[in-house]
């Protein structure tokens, strides 16, 4: 593991950066905040960024695992990061259609629950 990655990020952001859904799941199940903000990103904007950037760097298909785990644990699908980017902004930036669909579904459910 890159020392910079292990020393810089919080445990949850490190799991997101490494796209490790299993560790992220364990951290959230034991009390980590799914809306945690570190640096200039929420966990959800970070997850979508890592998934999109990972796809660009590796040439592998887009994944949505860490995004799905965060949403399952109640991450706010509309919470903007400190730079004002919403998860949807980040998903659109990468053309991350899987994340867009998940976000839309969670936003729709929240809106239906607030009626």
C-alpha positions in Angstrom: 0.0 0.0 0.0 1.2 3.5 -0.8 2.3 5.2 2.4 0.7 8.5 1.3 -2.6 6.8 0.9 -2.4 5.0 4.3 -1.2 8.1 6.2 -3.3 10.8 4.6 -6.9 9.6 4.5 -9.3 8.8 7.3 -10.1 5.0 7.4 -13.3 5.5 5.5 -11.8 7.7 2.9 -8.9 5.3 2.5 -11.3 2.5 1.9 -13.1 4.6 -0.7 -9.8 5.6 -2.4 -8.9 1.9 -2.6 -12.4 1.0 -3.8 -12.5 -1.5 -0.9 -16.3 -2.0 -0.4 -15.8 -4.7 2.2 -13.7 -2.5 4.5 -16.0 0.4 3.9 -19.0 -1.8 4.8 -17.3 -2.8 8.1 -16.4 0.8 9.0 -19.9 2.0 8.3 -21.5 -0.9 10.2 -19.4 0.0 13.2 -20.3 3.7 13.3 -18.4 5.6 10.6 -20.4 8.5 9.3 -21.6 7.9 5.7 -21.6 11.7 5.2 -18.0 12.2 6.5 -16.2 15.1 4.9 -12.4 15.0 4.6 -10.4 17.5 2.6 -12.5 18.7 -0.3 -14.8 15.7 -0.6 -17.7 13.9 1.1 -17.4 10.1 1.1 -19.9 9.9 -1.7 -18.3 12.4 -4.0 -15.0 10.7 -3.2 -16.4 7.3 -4.1 -17.8 8.4 -7.4 -14.5 10.2 -8.2 -12.4 7.2 -7.3 -14.7 4.9 -9.4 -14.5 7.2 -12.4 -10.8 7.9 -12.1 -10.1 4.2 -11.6 -11.9 3.4 -14.8 -10.0 6.0 -16.7 -6.6 4.9 -15.3 -7.1 1.2 -15.7 -9.3 1.0 -18.7 -11.6 -1.4 -16.8 -15.4 -0.9 -16.7 -16.9 1.5 -14.2 -17.8 0.0 -10.9 -20.4 1.3 -8.4 -19.6 -0.8 -5.3 -18.4 1.9 -2.9 -21.2 4.3 -4.0 -23.8 1.6 -3.4 -22.4 0.7 0.0 -22.5 4.4 1.0 -26.1 4.9 -0.2 -27.1 1.7 1.6 -25.8 3.1 4.8 -27.7 6.4 4.4 -25.2 8.7 2.7 -27.1 11.8 1.5 -27.3 11.6 -2.3 -27.6 15.4 -2.6 -25.0 16.5 -0.1 -22.5 18.8 -1.8 -18.8 18.6 -0.9 -17.0 21.7 0.4 -16.3 22.8 -3.2 -20.0 22.7 -4.0 -20.0 19.5 -6.1 -22.9 17.2 -5.5 -22.6 13.4 -6.1 -24.7 13.9 -9.2 -22.2 16.5 -10.5 -19.4 14.1 -10.0 -21.2 11.2 -11.6 -22.1 13.4 -14.7 -18.4 14.6 -14.9 -17.3 11.0 -15.4 -20.3 9.8 -17.4 -20.8 7.3 -14.6 -24.3 6.1 -15.6 -24.4 3.4 -12.9 -23.9 6.0 -10.2 -26.4 8.4 -11.8 -29.1 5.7 -11.7 -28.4 4.8 -8.1 -28.4 8.5 -7.1 -31.6 9.1 -8.9 -33.3 6.2 -7.2 -32.2 7.3 -3.8 -33.2 10.9 -4.4 -36.6 9.8 -5.6 -37.1 7.6 -2.5 -36.1 10.5 -0.2 -38.5 12.8 -2.0 -41.4 10.3 -1.8 -40.6 9.8 1.9 -40.8 13.6 2.6 -44.3 14.0 1.2 
